């Protein structure tokens, strides 16, 4: 990033070089060739105007211009930093990042609103989308798998807004989550059995809590003999099984037609002979088709959704189904949910930046109009000491109930002894 003291000089040099550049020529040059030409141009301009600029600053100028011409401008350094998980831009002077679960302001800034807007348009164009006055919002996936959302004025009142959820190059597994303190070893062992035994799972949590990370971790225990269909708005899941079909939604084109929604893809996936269906995130009408799939022989299906507690998660599913099928009675919807969903995993991002599995709950059945749930594990935070930077606590278990579907499935798959040994070690 160009330092503030040389900012005005950089802006002047940038404009002169841009005036001299031909867009068609830039597209034919390699990065090395363009770097050589920009370096020469900067040296000539600096010497012609008799400026005193150190070699290290000149190299910084060159890198900034190359990043803008071939990359994402000032954003490129943030995208290259693997310690950053999220980039949030609120206008050209306000750039925030998330690192290790905590949000902080970045020293990176844009020259002006026009530079930020042009980079936003370039991001959208690279993935076959557009963002302009007639289409001021854009949701897309970058070539490296990162998820990006763009909102431009006049919708964004304080300048162009860009939110990027960076794609993790390495998949985190359950063992690593235990190492991070996100769950106990016993919880990880149970979740391994849950995934192998083909229980239907909902992963619930807030934005950035780690729902997709958990979904990826659980997917590692799917048998290689199973055919899996994944459905996402922006592809983030990384499954390593040999028999996986990945489907992604599509927004409407310039004419306002051609949109393919998650519900369309879930309906279509039922005709593809899947063993399991994984929906990246349930947001609307696709919830009903997802429940139907779970109820009609696609055991082991999984999805995520936004909710604060396991019970809230089931209530959200109810609401989504009712939006899609308002003629269905509530009792029928609840019976469908109870017969379809076996387990709800609740994840939260705590104020110290850590992510934890707050609860693993089993859906047992209906008593009257109420859904009965049994909590198998939960995280109990300790009393917070003044000045403490990290949240402490313990993962506790109440054990398994006799009518547990997990016990039945574990017995069917020959894993009952493994399950019993876990709770024996837990003292239950």
Beta strands, then each sheet from edge to edge (+ up, - down):
strand 1: 84-90
strand 2: 95-99
strand 3: 102-105
strand 4: 137-141
strand 5: 147-151
strand 6: 161-165
strand 7: 201-205
strand 8: 228-232
strand 9: 244-248
strand 10: 276-279
strand 11: 302-306
strand 12: 343-349
strand 13: 355-367
strand 14: 370-381
strand 15: 393-397
sheet 1: 3+ 2- 1+ 6- 5+ 4-
sheet 2: 9+ 8+ 10+ 11+ 7+ 12+ 13- 14+ 15-
end
